[in-house]
């Protein structure tokens, strides 16, 4: 259920967590399939796993460490999604 950055959930992971919380709050199930285990897959071989670890470190871990060391955030320099305060229309 983890995405490639090993930090965030995939869409399926979010769906399952949301359904679990919904039911834990006492609401009727929207989906009963969320408890079905994900089909098992064969674990990758040793070399494949090391390559995946190296790729993860290069793409996600090292940039994160660099940002921490320089006091930057991954959102620095990005425009706000909603720059003006607007009323909530839910």
SEVEXDO-676604 format. One record per atom (N, C-alpha, C): residue number from 1; residue in three letters; atom name; z, x, y. Coordinates in steps of 0.1 Angstrom, whole numbers. Each point is the difference from the previous one (the first is absolute). Example, Ala and Ser with C-alpha at 12.3 -4.5 7.8 and 13.67 -1.06 7.14 Angstrom:
<rs>
<1; ALA; N; <78; 132; -57>>
<1; ALA; CA; <0; -9; 12>>
<1; ALA; C; <0; 9; 12>>
<2; SER; N; <-7; -4; 11>>
<2; SER; CA; <0; 9; 11>>
<2; SER; C; <8; -8; 11>>
</rs>
This chain:
<rs>
<1; UNK; N; <0; 8; -12>>
<1; UNK; CA; <0; -8; 12>>
<1; UNK; C; <0; 8; 13>>
<2; UNK; N; <1; 14; -2>>
<2; UNK; CA; <0; 9; 12>>
<2; UNK; C; <-14; 3; 4>>
<3; UNK; N; <-2; 1; 13>>
<3; UNK; CA; <-13; 5; 5>>
<3; UNK; C; <-2; 15; -1>>
<4; UNK; N; <-11; 5; 4>>
<4; UNK; CA; <-3; 14; -2>>
<4; UNK; C; <10; 9; 7>>
<5; UNK; N; <6; -4; 11>>
<5; UNK; CA; <9; 8; 8>>
<5; UNK; C; <14; 1; -7>>
<6; UNK; N; <2; -7; -11>>
<6; UNK; CA; <12; -1; -7>>
<6; UNK; C; <12; -4; 8>>
<7; UNK; N; <-3; -7; 11>>
<7; UNK; CA; <11; -4; 9>>
<7; UNK; C; <-1; -16; 2>>
<8; UNK; N; <-12; -5; 1>>
<8; UNK; CA; <-2; -14; 3>>
<8; UNK; C; <-5; -7; -13>>
<9; UNK; N; <2; -13; 0>>
<9; UNK; CA; <-4; -8; -11>>
<9; UNK; C; <-15; -4; 2>>
<10; UNK; N; <-6; -3; -12>>
<10; UNK; CA; <-14; -5; 1>>
<10; UNK; C; <1; -15; 3>>
<11; UNK; N; <-12; -6; 2>>
<11; UNK; CA; <0; -14; 3>>
<11; UNK; C; <7; -8; -12>>
<12; UNK; N; <-3; 4; -12>>
<12; UNK; CA; <7; -7; -11>>
<12; UNK; C; <15; 3; 0>>
<13; UNK; N; <4; 11; 4>>
<13; UNK; CA; <14; 3; 0>>
<13; UNK; C; <7; -8; 11>>
<14; UNK; N; <-6; -2; 12>>
<14; UNK; CA; <5; -9; 10>>
<14; UNK; C; <1; -14; -5>>
<15; UNK; N; <-10; -4; -7>>
<15; UNK; CA; <-1; -14; -4>>
<15; UNK; C; <12; -3; -10>>
<16; UNK; N; <2; 9; -9>>
<16; UNK; CA; <11; -1; -10>>
<16; UNK; C; <14; 0; 7>>
<17; UNK; N; <2; 9; 9>>
<17; UNK; CA; <13; 1; 7>>
<17; UNK; C; <2; -13; 8>>
<18; UNK; N; <-10; -4; 7>>
<18; UNK; CA; <1; -12; 8>>
<18; UNK; C; <4; -12; -9>>
<19; UNK; N; <-6; -2; -11>>
<19; UNK; CA; <3; -11; -9>>
<19; UNK; C; <14; 2; -6>>
<20; UNK; N; <4; 12; -3>>
<20; UNK; CA; <14; 2; -5>>
<20; UNK; C; <10; -4; 11>>
<21; UNK; N; <-2; 4; 12>>
<21; UNK; CA; <9; -4; 11>>
<21; UNK; C; <0; -15; 2>>
<22; UNK; N; <-12; -6; 0>>
<22; UNK; CA; <-1; -14; 2>>
<22; UNK; C; <9; -8; -11>>
<23; UNK; N; <-1; 4; -12>>
<23; UNK; CA; <7; -6; -11>>
<23; UNK; C; <15; 3; 1>>
<24; UNK; N; <3; 13; 4>>
<24; UNK; CA; <14; 3; 2>>
<24; UNK; C; <7; -8; 11>>
<25; UNK; N; <-8; -4; 9>>
<25; UNK; CA; <6; -9; 11>>
<25; UNK; C; <1; -14; -4>>
<26; UNK; N; <-3; -3; -13>>
<26; UNK; CA; <2; -13; -5>>
<26; UNK; C; <-12; -10; 1>>
<27; UNK; N; <-11; 5; 4>>
<27; UNK; CA; <-12; -8; 2>>
<27; UNK; C; <-8; -2; -14>>
<28; UNK; N; <-7; -10; -1>>
<28; UNK; CA; <-8; -3; -12>>
<28; UNK; C; <-11; 11; -1>>
<29; UNK; N; <-3; 4; -12>>
<29; UNK; CA; <-10; 11; -2>>
<29; UNK; C; <-13; -4; 5>>
<30; UNK; N; <-7; 8; 8>>
<30; UNK; CA; <-14; -2; 4>>
<30; UNK; C; <-9; 6; -11>>
<31; UNK; N; <5; 10; -7>>
<31; UNK; CA; <-8; 7; -10>>
<31; UNK; C; <10; 5; -11>>
<32; UNK; N; <-3; -4; -12>>
<32; UNK; CA; <9; 4; -11>>
<32; UNK; C; <-5; 12; -7>>
<33; UNK; N; <-12; 5; 3>>
<33; UNK; CA; <-6; 11; -6>>
<33; UNK; C; <5; 14; 5>>
<34; UNK; N; <8; -1; 11>>
<34; UNK; CA; <4; 13; 6>>
<34; UNK; C; <9; 8; -9>>
<35; UNK; N; <7; -7; -10>>
<35; UNK; CA; <8; 7; -9>>
<35; UNK; C; <-7; 7; -12>>
<36; UNK; N; <-13; -4; -1>>
<36; UNK; CA; <-7; 6; -11>>
<36; UNK; C; <-2; 15; 2>>
<37; UNK; N; <4; 8; -9>>
<37; UNK; CA; <-2; 15; 2>>
<37; UNK; C; <-14; 4; 2>>
<38; UNK; N; <-2; 10; 8>>
<38; UNK; CA; <-13; 6; 2>>
<38; UNK; C; <-4; 6; -14>>
<39; UNK; N; <-13; -1; -4>>
<39; UNK; CA; <-4; 6; -13>>
<39; UNK; C; <3; 15; 1>>
<40; UNK; N; <5; 5; -11>>
<40; UNK; CA; <2; 15; -1>>
<40; UNK; C; <-13; 7; -1>>
<41; UNK; N; <1; 12; 6>>
<41; UNK; CA; <-12; 9; -1>>
<41; UNK; C; <5; 13; -5>>
<42; UNK; N; <-9; 8; -6>>
<42; UNK; CA; <4; 13; -5>>
<42; UNK; C; <3; 9; 12>>
<43; UNK; N; <11; 7; -2>>
<43; UNK; CA; <4; 10; 11>>
<43; UNK; C; <-11; 11; 1>>
<44; UNK; N; <-3; 4; 13>>
<44; UNK; CA; <-10; 11; 1>>
<44; UNK; C; <5; 13; -7>>
<45; UNK; N; <-9; 8; -3>>
<45; UNK; CA; <3; 13; -6>>
<45; UNK; C; <7; 9; 10>>
<46; UNK; N; <6; 11; -5>>
<46; UNK; CA; <7; 9; 8>>
<46; UNK; C; <-8; 5; 12>>
<47; UNK; N; <-13; 5; -3>>
<47; UNK; CA; <-8; 5; 11>>
<47; UNK; C; <-4; -10; 10>>
<48; UNK; N; <-3; -12; -5>>
<48; UNK; CA; <-4; -11; 9>>
<48; UNK; C; <12; -3; 10>>
<49; UNK; N; <12; -1; -6>>
<49; UNK; CA; <12; -3; 8>>
<49; UNK; C; <2; 11; 11>>
<50; UNK; N; <-2; 13; -4>>
<50; UNK; CA; <2; 10; 10>>
<50; UNK; C; <-10; 0; 11>>
<51; UNK; N; <-13; -4; -3>>
<51; UNK; CA; <-10; -1; 10>>
<51; UNK; C; <4; -12; 9>>
<52; UNK; N; <4; -11; -6>>
<52; UNK; CA; <4; -12; 8>>
<52; UNK; C; <12; 4; 9>>
<53; UNK; N; <10; 8; -5>>
<53; UNK; CA; <11; 4; 9>>
<53; UNK; C; <-5; 9; 11>>
<54; UNK; N; <-9; 9; -2>>
<54; UNK; CA; <-5; 9; 10>>
<54; UNK; C; <-7; -8; 11>>
<55; UNK; N; <-8; -10; -5>>
<55; UNK; CA; <-8; -8; 10>>
<55; UNK; C; <10; -9; 8>>
<56; UNK; N; <10; -5; -6>>
<56; UNK; CA; <10; -8; 7>>
<56; UNK; C; <7; 9; 11>>
<57; UNK; N; <4; 12; -4>>
<57; UNK; CA; <7; 9; 9>>
<57; UNK; C; <-9; 3; 12>>
<58; UNK; N; <-13; 3; -3>>
<58; UNK; CA; <-9; 3; 11>>
<58; UNK; C; <-3; -11; 9>>
<59; UNK; N; <-2; -12; -5>>
<59; UNK; CA; <-4; -12; 8>>
<59; UNK; C; <12; -7; 7>>
<60; UNK; N; <12; 1; -7>>
<60; UNK; CA; <11; -8; 6>>
<60; UNK; C; <12; 8; 3>>
<61; UNK; N; <5; 8; -9>>
<61; UNK; CA; <12; 7; 2>>
<61; UNK; C; <0; 11; 11>>
<62; UNK; N; <-10; 9; -1>>
<62; UNK; CA; <-1; 10; 10>>
<62; UNK; C; <-2; -5; 15>>
<63; UNK; N; <-9; -10; 2>>
<63; UNK; CA; <-1; -6; 13>>
<63; UNK; C; <14; -6; 5>>
<64; UNK; N; <7; -6; -9>>
<64; UNK; CA; <13; -6; 3>>
<64; UNK; C; <10; 10; 4>>
<65; UNK; N; <0; 11; -7>>
<65; UNK; CA; <9; 11; 3>>
<65; UNK; C; <-4; 6; 14>>
<66; UNK; N; <-13; 2; 2>>
<66; UNK; CA; <-4; 5; 13>>
<66; UNK; C; <4; -9; 12>>
<67; UNK; N; <-1; -13; -2>>
<67; UNK; CA; <4; -9; 11>>
<67; UNK; C; <15; 1; 2>>
<68; UNK; N; <8; 1; -11>>
<68; UNK; CA; <14; 1; 2>>
<68; UNK; C; <4; 13; 8>>
<69; UNK; N; <-6; 11; -4>>
<69; UNK; CA; <3; 13; 6>>
<69; UNK; C; <-4; 0; 15>>
<70; UNK; N; <-10; -7; 4>>
<70; UNK; CA; <-5; 0; 14>>
<70; UNK; C; <5; -12; 8>>
<71; UNK; N; <8; -9; -6>>
<71; UNK; CA; <6; -11; 7>>
<71; UNK; C; <-11; -11; 3>>
<72; UNK; N; <-11; 0; -7>>
<72; UNK; CA; <-10; -10; 2>>
<72; UNK; C; <2; -12; -10>>
<73; UNK; N; <-6; -11; 3>>
<73; UNK; CA; <0; -11; -9>>
<73; UNK; C; <-15; -3; -4>>
<74; UNK; N; <-2; -6; -11>>
<74; UNK; CA; <-13; -3; -4>>
<74; UNK; C; <-7; -11; 9>>
<75; UNK; N; <8; -6; 8>>
<75; UNK; CA; <-5; -10; 10>>
<75; UNK; C; <-2; 5; 13>>
<76; UNK; N; <3; 13; 3>>
<76; UNK; CA; <-2; 6; 13>>
<76; UNK; C; <-15; 0; 4>>
<77; UNK; N; <-2; -5; 12>>
<77; UNK; CA; <-14; 0; 5>>
<77; UNK; C; <-8; -12; -4>>
<78; UNK; N; <5; -9; -8>>
<78; UNK; CA; <-7; -12; -5>>
<78; UNK; C; <3; -11; 10>>
<79; UNK; N; <-10; -8; 3>>
<79; UNK; CA; <3; -12; 9>>
<79; UNK; C; <8; -10; -7>>
<80; UNK; N; <8; -8; 8>>
<80; UNK; CA; <8; -11; -6>>
<80; UNK; C; <-9; -11; -6>>
<81; UNK; N; <4; -6; -11>>
<81; UNK; CA; <-8; -11; -6>>
<81; UNK; C; <1; -12; 10>>
<82; UNK; N; <12; -2; 5>>
<82; UNK; CA; <2; -11; 9>>
<82; UNK; C; <7; 5; 13>>
<83; UNK; N; <-7; 5; 10>>
<83; UNK; CA; <6; 7; 11>>
<83; UNK; C; <8; -10; 9>>
<84; UNK; N; <-3; -13; 0>>
<84; UNK; CA; <7; -9; 9>>
<84; UNK; C; <9; -9; -9>>
<85; UNK; N; <12; -3; 6>>
<85; UNK; CA; <9; -9; -7>>
<85; UNK; C; <-5; -14; 2>>
<86; UNK; N; <-2; -7; -12>>
<86; UNK; CA; <-5; -13; 0>>
<86; UNK; C; <10; -9; -8>>
<87; UNK; N; <0; -13; 2>>
<87; UNK; CA; <9; -8; -8>>
<87; UNK; C; <-5; -1; -15>>
<88; UNK; N; <9; -2; -9>>
<88; UNK; CA; <-3; -1; -14>>
<88; UNK; C; <-5; -14; -3>>
<89; UNK; N; <-12; 0; -6>>
<89; UNK; CA; <-5; -13; -4>>
<89; UNK; C; <-1; -1; -15>>
<90; UNK; N; <11; -3; -6>>
<90; UNK; CA; <1; -1; -15>>
<90; UNK; C; <-1; -13; -4>>
</rs>
